[in-house]
Amino acid sequence: MKNELEIKFGSVIYDKINTVRMSDIERQVAINAMRDADAIVDGLFWVVRKIEQLGCALFLKPSIKH
């Protein structure tokens, strides 16, 4: 699981979590919070992309070839 977290969050953030003095339970809570925040951001970016795609589909004028 450690390797997955390093890949997902980047080694800098993971190293900072490891250097802070805390219990294993607190460390796991911090890691879970980072994972949840990442999932929320991914979800928001997905929604924004879908809104952009919808806007482009609604407001693009069809090309008329003469």
N, C-alpha and C positions, 0 to 999 in steps of 0.2 A: 504494500500500500504506500510505503514511503516513496518509491520511485514514481508511482502514479501521481502523487501530490506534487513532487518536484517538477514533473512535466507539466501538470495542469497550472500550477501557480507560479512557476518559475523558481529557480533556486534561491534568489535573493529573499523573497517573502518567506519561503519555507525556512531558510536559515535564520531569519529574524525571529520567527516563532520558536525555533529551537533554542535560541540564545537567551530568551527571556526566562527568568526564574519563575516556574510555576509547576504545579503538580501535573501528572499525566492526564488526569481528568480535565483540568483546565486547558491543557494543551489540545486535547481532543475537541473540546468545545470551541476553541479558537479556530482549529482547522475546519470543523463543521460550519462555523460561521463564514469562513472564507469560501467554502464550497457553495453554501447557500447564496451568498452575495454574487458569486460568479454565475450561478444559475439564473438569478434574477436579472442580472445585466444581459445575459444571453437572451433571455425571454424578451426583455425590452427592445433589444436590437432587432430581434425577429419581428416584433410588432411594428417597429418603425419601418423596416424594409417592406413589410406587407402593405403598410399605408402608402409608402412611396410608389409601390407597384400599382396599387389601386388608383392612385392619383394620376399616374402616367396613362393608365388604361382609360380613365374617364375623360381626361382633358386633351389627349392627343387627337389631332384632327386627322381623319383618314386622307391619304394622299389621293389626289384626283389626277389621273393621267389623261392628257388631251390627245 
